[in-house]
Amino acid sequence: MTGSSRGALPLAGLLATSGVLHFAAPRPFDAIVPRALPGSPRTWTLLSGAAELAVAAAIVNPGTRRLGGLAAAGLFAAVFPANVKMAADWRHAPPVRRAIAYGRLPLQIPLVLWGLRVARR
């Protein structure tokens, strides 16, 4: 594995896995789509899953890796409102679910930075 692909391929794998899950098991993703977005939550779930798959493909290809890394950073920032909604919805959930929901919030920062790091290599 080259230095440029070392961080890129795991990021692409994470995005591809998440993208596939949006299609294979969309209901949990539908539930966290912010209500302020127009249209059906399922539409947003499928669009975000497709975006994750496209970004993963861009990262895997060395010729589009820089663009893919930037797109990953943007995508991680764009889904932050869904994580905020999840945290608000789960504020009275059992402790494990609450920890998952709250843990996703600060996790977005290293994910954005990971995308930017991939774009710089």
C-alpha positions, 0 to 999 in steps of 0.5 A: 500500500502506498503512502497516498492510498494508506488513509484513502482506502480505509476512508473509501471502505467506510464510505462504501459500507455506509452507502450500501447500508443506506440502500440495504437498511434505509429506515434508521437513516430515514429517521435522522433526516432533518424535518426541514428538508423538503421531500421524503426522508427516503429520498434523502437517504437514497441520495446520501447513500448514492453520494457516499458510494460516488465519493468512495469511488472517487477516493479509490481512483488515484486520478480523482482522489483529491476531489474525492477527499474534498467531497468526503470532507464536505459530505461529513460536514453536510450530514452533521445536521442529521447527527444533531437530530439523532442526538436530540431524538435520542436524548431520553433513550437508554444510555447506550443509544444516547452515547451512540447519538452523542458520540457521533457529534464530535466524530464528525471532526476527525472524519472531515479532517480525514477527508482533507488529509486524503485530499492533500496526499 
